[in-house]
Amino acid sequence: MRKGTSAVLILGFLFVDFLFFHDMLKPGEQTTLPQYLTGLLSIPVLLLAAQELIRGPRSTSRGTH
């Protein structure tokens, strides 16, 4: 379940970033502050989701004391 959520987050943020930033190459288009903030905030989300995908299954040892 966590790996599926991580994959959806990665694909979703890549899609949103593409929609916002593909206009940067067009002459006369301006990128707004919310677009820059979305790109900036997507970096930690992408890194954490990628880390979750790369990392193996974690053992959840809960004490039964």
C-alpha positions in Angstrom: 0.0 0.0 0.0 2.8 2.4 0.9 4.7 1.7 -2.3 1.6 2.3 -4.3 1.0 5.6 -2.6 4.6 6.6 -3.2 4.4 5.7 -6.9 1.2 7.8 -7.2 2.8 10.8 -5.5 5.8 10.6 -7.7 3.7 10.4 -10.9 1.3 13.0 -9.7 3.9 15.6 -8.8 5.9 15.0 -12.0 2.7 15.6 -14.0 1.9 18.8 -12.1 5.4 20.0 -12.4 5.3 19.3 -16.1 2.1 21.3 -16.5 3.5 24.3 -14.6 7.0 24.4 -16.0 6.6 23.4 -19.6 5.5 27.0 -20.3 8.9 28.4 -19.1 10.4 27.7 -22.5 7.7 29.6 -24.3 8.5 33.2 -25.1 6.4 35.7 -23.2 5.2 33.3 -20.6 5.9 34.1 -17.0 6.1 31.6 -14.1 4.3 32.8 -11.0 5.3 32.5 -7.4 2.8 29.6 -6.7 4.3 27.7 -9.6 7.8 28.1 -8.2 6.6 27.1 -4.7 4.9 24.0 -6.1 8.1 23.0 -7.8 10.1 23.7 -4.7 7.8 21.8 -2.4 7.6 18.9 -4.8 11.3 18.2 -4.3 11.0 16.8 -0.8 7.9 14.9 -1.7 9.6 13.3 -4.6 12.7 12.4 -2.6 10.7 10.9 0.3 8.5 8.9 -2.1 11.5 7.6 -4.0 13.2 6.7 -0.7 10.1 4.7 0.2 10.1 2.9 -3.1 13.8 2.1 -2.9 13.9 1.0 0.7 12.9 -2.6 1.4 10.0 -3.6 3.6 10.5 -2.2 7.1 9.9 -4.5 10.1 7.4 -3.1 12.5 8.4 -4.7 15.7 6.0 -3.5 18.4 6.6 -4.4 21.9 4.1 -6.6 23.6 5.1 -5.8 27.1 
